[in-house]
Amino acid sequence: MRLSFLSLGLLLTASTAQADIITGRVLDAAGQPISGCNIDMIDEVTGTNMTIGNDGTNALGIFSIVVPTGLYQVTVIPPQPPVTVSLIEELNDVVVVITQDLGDIHLAPGGLLSGTILLPNGLPAVGVNLDVEMPDGSEYIPAFDGTDLLGNFAVVAPQGEVFLQIRPENLTTTLLAPEQFALTNLGAAHDFGTINLRPGFWTSLTVLNSQNAPVFNADLDVTDLTTTLRLYTPSDNTDASGFVDVVLPPGSFEIEVEPRFLDRLVGTLISPVSVSMNMDLGVVNLDPGVVLSGTVTDTLGQPLINVDLDAFNEGTGNEIALGADNTNPNGQYAVVVPTGTLTLIYTPSPAGAQVPLVESGVVVSGDLVHNVQLAECNCGTVRGVGTAGAGGHTPRLTTTAACPTLGDTSWGVTLTQGLGGALAVVRAGLDAGPSAGIGQVTGSLLLGPPVIIQLSGTPGTPGVGTASLNLPLQDDPSMAGMTLRARAVVFDSSARGGRSRSRVLEATLCGQ
């Protein structure tokens, strides 16, 4: 039952101090009743958190609560796991007049995050707060979000991509570094095992512009130089005086200072920053900059989303801190850079099928619109001439996946149309061409030594021999855009010289 605020006001006037009833039944995703749920209610008109008795569900999942007539936010909190692994449900704008039956409330299934958190001395970390962040930056607040006396935790979070954040700042005995763990696809459960917290140290700085005025709301991003991982640093934006402090573990880090785009200031990188005690980095002055913007498209003119832009100052050789430098759904980007001659690197998203683009000598003297087009990856073509074997069949190499991408350990090639049961040699390399002899592929970067494989199929039968070969690809950004070439040679006495050869398979190594 939904009423306007005017209608509700009339009802409230007509039924002052009237005690009404709200009822419902709570079920899990399988339709089974959930007992022991807590029902919280907030008066949406006054903001009052209602104090109500008998606000739980019974063995049948049913609740019946007496409240004054009003407009409420109703929150259904399931019992602590492992009793159930259901998500909290929030119902807004619930009007209660006389009796309001909410019917069946189905709680969505969640994923159970569990583990044990220990202090640096090995003792349990008791009462540590845990948060769950979603990919869009919003927060899911679990009902039971702290560690127990043994340091154990059991938190229910939405399934899918989530970030578990450990925030030990509420511990008063010692300063500890916060931690964050990313899960790309949380299912029913994930056990983190034992998590050892690291000691923390305050690291502070003050951000001013070139006129020594405070820069408000500049963001800090901290990267571990050893692992190249981004650290979780909550409350890492500057205040009205330009001051910011974060808690970091011991180590060597790069700190990126990212001002707001509207301030039109050039960000900066501070590296290396060695942390072993509390430290103040002093004043960081940011210079004014200009806006570099544009649209990134594919060869068909379609916008490319999440293309990453990196920029380097050719005068100093230093990387420029750009902040939010990925293209939006329309393929557009806008960053603040210094004037000068820059090298720009556009790296497509892992889901893309384009080749990274490096542009040197880009002169920036003022606001500049710079549109670029990324070439498509060659996901597998053949060139040259092969050598036929028995029955006139020429061995054929194809890729086992659509496009070879950096870090893809499952990528490989498939050899078909060879002599059944015969031996074959396959070799692959980067930015290399086929040599003479048995058709090896040579080059400065080889994907392992030549591999000898035996083809399947009835021995001696022409054209039925097949085999697949795994060629795991390194996760090395310097290899992006290189051409991969592979060739196979089958030992076949019917072929010229006793060897049949495939044509050369070529493919472009796409980004990650």
Residue pairs with C-beta under 8 A, 6 or more apart in sequence:
1 95
1 97
1 100
2 93
2 95
3 11
3 95
3 97
5 71
8 70
8 71
8 95
8 97
11 69
11 97
12 69
12 70
15 69
15 97
17 68
18 68
18 69
18 98
19 66
19 67
19 68
20 66
20 67
20 68
20 69
20 96
20 97
20 98
20 99
20 100
21 64
21 65
21 66
21 67
21 96
21 98
21 99
21 100
22 41
22 64
22 65
22 67
22 72
22 74
22 94
22 96
22 99
22 100
22 101
22 102
23 62
23 63
23 64
23 65
23 99
23 100
23 101
23 102
24 62
24 63
24 101
24 102
24 103
24 104
24 105
25 33
25 57
25 60
25 61
25 62
25 63
25 103
25 104
25 105
26 33
26 34
26 37
26 57
26 61
26 62
26 63
26 76
26 78
26 105
26 107
27 33
27 34
27 61
27 104
27 105
27 106
27 107
28 34
28 84
28 86
28 106
28 107
28 109
29 86
29 106
29 107
29 108
29 109
31 106
32 61
33 57
33 59
33 60
33 61
33 62
34 57
34 61
34 78
34 79
34 84
34 86
34 107
35 56
35 57
35 58
35 59
35 60
35 61
35 79
36 56
36 57
36 78
36 79
36 83
37 56
37 57
37 61
37 63
37 76
37 77
37 78
37 79
38 55
38 56
38 76
38 77
38 79
38 143
39 52
39 55
39 56
39 57
39 63
39 65
39 74
39 75
39 76
39 77
40 49
40 50
40 55
40 74
40 75
40 77
41 49
41 50
41 52
41 55
41 65
41 67
41 72
41 73
41 74
41 75
42 48
42 49
42 50
42 72
42 73
42 75
43 50
43 70
43 71
43 72
44 70
44 71
44 72
44 73
44 92
44 93
45 70
45 71
50 67
50 72
52 65
52 66
52 67
54 64
54 65
54 66
55 63
55 65
56 63
57 63
67 96
68 96
69 96
69 97
69 98
70 95
70 96
71 93
71 94
71 95
71 96
72 94
72 95
72 96
73 90
73 91
73 92
73 93
73 94
74 90
74 91
74 94
74 102
75 88
75 89
75 90
75 91
76 88
76 89
76 90
76 91
76 105
76 107
77 88
77 143
78 84
78 86
78 87
78 88
78 107
78 143
78 156
80 143
80 144
80 154
81 112
81 144
81 154
81 155
81 156
82 112
82 154
84 107
85 109
85 110
85 111
85 112
85 156
85 188
85 189
86 107
86 108
86 109
86 110
86 156
87 107
87 108
87 109
87 110
87 156
87 158
88 107
88 141
88 142
88 143
89 105
89 107
89 108
91 102
91 105
94 100
94 102
108 158
109 159
109 188
110 156
110 157
110 158
110 159
111 156
111 157
111 158
111 159
111 162
111 186
111 187
111 188
111 189
111 190
112 154
112 155
112 156
112 188
112 189
112 190
113 130
113 132
113 153
113 154
113 155
113 156
113 157
113 162
113 164
113 183
113 186
113 189
113 190
113 192
114 152
114 153
114 154
114 155
114 189
114 190
114 191
114 192
115 152
115 153
115 191
115 192
115 193
115 194
115 195
116 124
116 147
116 150
116 151
116 152
116 153
116 193
116 194
116 195
117 124
117 125
117 128
117 147
117 151
117 153
117 166
117 194
117 195
117 197
118 124
118 125
118 151
118 194
118 195
118 196
118 197
119 125
119 174
119 176
119 197
120 174
120 176
120 196
120 197
120 198
120 199
123 151
124 147
124 149
124 150
124 151
124 152
125 147
125 151
125 168
125 171
125 176
125 197
126 147
126 148
126 149
126 151
127 146
127 147
127 170
127 171
128 146
128 147
128 151
128 153
128 166
128 167
128 168
128 170
128 171
128 197
129 145
129 146
129 166
129 167
129 168
129 169
129 170
130 142
130 145
130 146
130 147
130 153
130 155
130 164
130 165
130 166
130 167
131 139
131 141
131 145
131 164
131 165
131 167
132 139
132 140
132 141
132 142
132 155
132 157
132 158
132 162
132 163
132 164
132 165
133 139
133 140
133 162
133 163
133 165
134 140
134 158
134 161
134 162
134 163
135 161
135 162
140 157
140 158
140 162
142 155
142 156
142 157
143 156
144 154
144 155
144 156
145 153
145 155
146 153
147 153
155 164
157 164
157 186
158 186
159 186
159 187
159 188
160 185
160 186
161 182
161 183
161 184
161 185
161 186
162 182
162 183
162 186
163 180
163 181
163 182
163 183
164 180
164 181
164 183
164 192
165 178
165 179
165 180
165 232
165 234
166 178
166 179
166 180
166 181
166 195
166 197
167 178
167 234
168 176
168 177
168 178
168 197
169 176
169 178
169 247
174 199
175 199
175 200
175 201
175 202
175 247
176 197
176 198
176 199
176 200
176 247
177 197
177 198
177 199
177 200
177 247
177 248
177 249
178 200
178 232
178 233
178 234
178 247
179 195
179 197
179 198
179 232
180 231
180 232
181 192
183 190
198 249
198 250
199 249
199 250
200 247
200 248
200 249
201 247
201 248
201 249
201 250
201 275
201 276
201 277
201 278
201 279
202 245
202 246
202 247
202 278
202 279
203 245
203 246
203 247
203 248
203 255
203 273
203 275
203 278
203 279
203 280
203 281
204 243
204 244
204 245
204 246
204 279
204 280
204 281
205 243
205 244
205 245
205 255
205 257
205 270
205 280
205 281
205 282
205 283
205 284
206 214
206 238
206 241
206 242
206 243
206 244
206 282
206 283
206 284
207 214
207 215
207 218
207 238
207 242
207 244
207 257
207 259
207 283
207 284
207 286
208 214
208 215
208 242
208 283
208 284
208 285
208 286
209 215
209 263
209 265
209 285
209 286
209 288
210 285
210 286
210 287
210 288
212 285
214 238
214 240
214 241
214 242
214 243
215 238
215 242
215 259
215 263
215 265
215 286
216 238
216 239
216 240
216 242
216 260
217 237
217 238
217 260
218 237
218 238
218 242
218 244
218 257
218 258
218 259
218 260
218 286
219 236
219 237
219 257
219 258
219 323
220 233
220 236
220 237
220 244
220 246
220 255
220 256
220 257
220 258
221 230
221 233
221 236
221 255
221 256
221 258
222 230
222 231
222 233
222 236
222 246
222 248
222 253
222 254
222 255
222 256
223 229
223 230
223 231
223 253
223 254
223 256
224 230
224 231
224 251
224 252
224 253
225 251
225 252
225 253
225 254
225 271
225 272
226 251
226 252
231 248
231 249
231 253
233 246
233 247
233 248
234 246
235 246
236 244
236 246
237 244
238 244
248 275
249 275
250 275
250 276
251 274
251 275
252 272
252 273
252 274
252 275
253 271
253 272
253 273
253 274
253 275
254 269
254 270
254 271
254 272
254 273
255 269
255 270
255 271
255 273
255 281
256 267
256 268
256 269
256 270
256 321
256 323
257 267
257 268
257 269
257 270
257 284
257 286
257 321
258 267
258 321
258 322
258 323
258 324
259 265
259 266
259 267
259 286
259 323
259 336
261 323
261 324
261 334
261 335
261 336
264 288
264 289
264 290
264 291
264 336
265 286
265 287
265 288
265 289
265 336
266 286
266 287
266 288
266 289
266 320
266 321
266 336
266 337
266 338
267 286
267 320
267 321
267 322
267 323
267 336
268 284
268 286
268 321
269 318
269 319
269 321
270 281
270 284
273 281
287 338
289 336
289 337
289 338
289 339
290 336
290 337
290 338
290 339
290 364
290 365
290 366
290 367
290 368
291 334
291 335
291 336
291 337
291 367
291 368
292 311
292 334
292 335
292 336
292 337
292 342
292 364
292 367
292 368
292 370
293 332
293 333
293 334
293 335
293 367
293 368
293 369
293 370
294 332
294 333
294 369
294 370
294 371
294 372
295 303
295 327
295 330
295 331
295 332
295 333
295 371
296 303
296 304
296 307
296 327
296 331
296 332
296 333
296 346
296 371
296 372
296 373
296 374
297 303
297 304
297 331
297 371
297 372
297 373
297 374
298 304
298 354
298 373
298 374
298 376
299 373
299 374
299 375
299 376
301 373
302 331
303 327
303 329
303 330
303 331
303 332
304 327
304 331
304 348
304 349
304 352
304 354
304 374
305 327
305 328
305 329
305 331
305 349
306 326
306 327
306 348
306 349
306 351
306 352
307 326
307 327
307 331
307 333
307 346
307 347
307 348
307 349
307 352
307 374
308 325
308 326
308 346
308 347
308 349
309 322
309 325
309 326
309 327
309 333
309 335
309 344
309 345
309 346
309 347
310 319
310 322
310 325
310 344
310 345
310 347
311 319
311 320
311 322
311 335
311 337
311 342
311 343
311 344
311 345
312 318
312 319
312 320
312 342
312 343
312 345
313 319
313 320
313 338
313 340
313 341
313 342
314 340
314 341
314 342
314 343
314 360
314 361
315 340
315 341
320 337
320 338
320 342
322 335
322 336
322 337
323 335
323 336
324 335
325 333
325 335
326 333
327 333
337 364
338 364
339 364
339 365
339 366
340 363
340 364
341 361
341 362
341 363
341 364
342 362
342 363
342 364
343 358
343 359
343 360
343 361
343 362
344 358
344 359
344 362
344 370
344 372
345 356
345 357
345 358
345 359
346 356
346 357
346 358
346 359
346 372
346 374
347 356
347 477
347 480
347 511
348 354
348 355
348 356
348 374
348 510
348 511
349 511
350 405
350 511
350 512
352 374
352 510
352 511
353 376
353 377
353 379
353 402
353 403
353 510
354 374
354 375
354 376
354 377
354 510
354 511
355 374
355 375
355 376
355 377
355 480
355 481
355 508
355 510
355 511
356 374
356 480
356 481
356 511
357 372
357 374
357 375
359 372
362 370
377 403
377 507
377 508
377 509
377 510
378 483
378 506
378 507
378 508
379 399
379 402
379 403
379 404
379 507
379 508
380 398
380 399
380 403
380 505
380 506
380 507
381 505
381 506
381 507
382 397
382 502
382 503
382 504
382 505
382 506
383 503
383 504
383 506
384 434
384 503
384 504
385 503
386 394
386 395
386 396
386 500
386 501
386 502
386 503
387 394
387 495
387 496
387 497
387 499
387 500
387 501
388 394
388 495
388 500
389 395
389 418
389 419
389 462
389 490
389 492
389 494
389 495
389 500
390 419
390 460
390 462
390 463
390 492
390 493
390 494
390 495
390 500
391 462
391 463
391 494
392 462
393 417
393 418
393 419
393 462
393 463
393 500
394 417
394 500
394 501
394 502
394 503
395 415
395 416
395 417
395 418
395 424
395 488
395 489
395 490
395 500
395 501
395 502
396 415
396 416
396 417
396 502
396 503
397 413
397 414
397 415
397 426
397 486
397 487
397 488
397 502
397 503
397 505
398 413
398 414
398 416
398 505
399 411
399 412
399 413
399 414
399 505
399 507
400 410
400 411
400 412
400 413
400 414
400 468
400 470
401 408
401 410
401 411
401 412
403 507
403 508
403 510
404 411
404 473
404 484
404 507
404 508
404 509
404 510
405 411
405 473
405 509
405 510
405 511
405 512
406 473
406 474
406 475
406 476
406 477
406 479
406 480
406 509
406 510
406 511
406 512
407 473
407 474
407 475
407 512
408 472
408 473
409 470
409 472
409 473
410 470
410 472
411 470
411 471
411 472
411 473
412 468
412 469
412 470
412 471
413 426
413 428
413 468
413 469
413 471
413 486
413 488
413 505
414 466
414 467
414 468
414 469
415 424
415 426
415 453
415 455
415 465
415 466
415 467
415 468
415 469
415 488
415 490
415 502
416 465
416 466
417 463
417 465
418 424
418 455
418 457
418 463
418 465
418 466
418 467
418 488
418 490
418 492
418 500
419 455
419 460
419 461
419 462
419 463
419 465
419 490
419 491
419 492
419 494
419 500
420 455
420 456
420 457
420 458
420 459
420 460
420 461
420 462
420 463
420 464
420 465
421 454
421 455
421 456
421 457
421 458
421 459
421 460
421 461
421 465
422 454
422 455
422 459
422 465
422 490
422 491
422 492
423 452
423 453
423 454
423 455
423 490
423 491
424 452
424 453
424 454
424 455
424 465
424 467
424 488
424 489
424 490
424 491
425 438
425 440
425 450
425 451
425 452
425 453
425 488
425 489
426 450
426 451
426 453
426 469
426 486
426 487
426 488
426 489
427 440
427 441
427 446
427 449
427 450
427 451
427 486
427 487
428 441
428 446
428 447
428 448
428 471
428 484
428 485
428 486
429 441
429 442
429 443
429 445
429 446
429 447
429 484
429 485
429 486
430 443
430 444
430 445
430 446
430 447
430 479
430 482
430 483
430 484
430 485
430 509
431 443
431 444
431 445
431 482
431 483
432 441
432 442
432 443
432 444
432 445
432 446
432 485
433 441
433 442
433 443
433 485
433 504
434 440
434 441
434 485
434 487
434 504
435 441
435 442
438 489
438 499
438 501
439 487
439 488
439 489
439 499
439 501
439 502
440 450
440 487
441 485
441 486
441 487
441 504
443 485
445 479
445 482
447 471
447 473
447 484
448 471
451 469
453 467
453 469
454 467
455 465
455 466
455 467
455 490
456 464
456 465
456 466
456 467
457 464
457 465
457 466
458 464
462 494
465 490
471 486
473 479
473 509
475 512
477 511
477 512
479 509
480 509
480 510
480 511
480 512
481 508
481 509
482 508
482 509
483 506
483 507
483 508
483 509
484 506
484 507
484 508
484 509
485 504
485 505
485 506
486 504
486 505
487 501
487 502
487 503
487 504
487 505
488 501
488 502
489 499
489 500
489 501
489 502
490 499
490 500
490 501
491 498
491 499
492 498
492 499
492 500
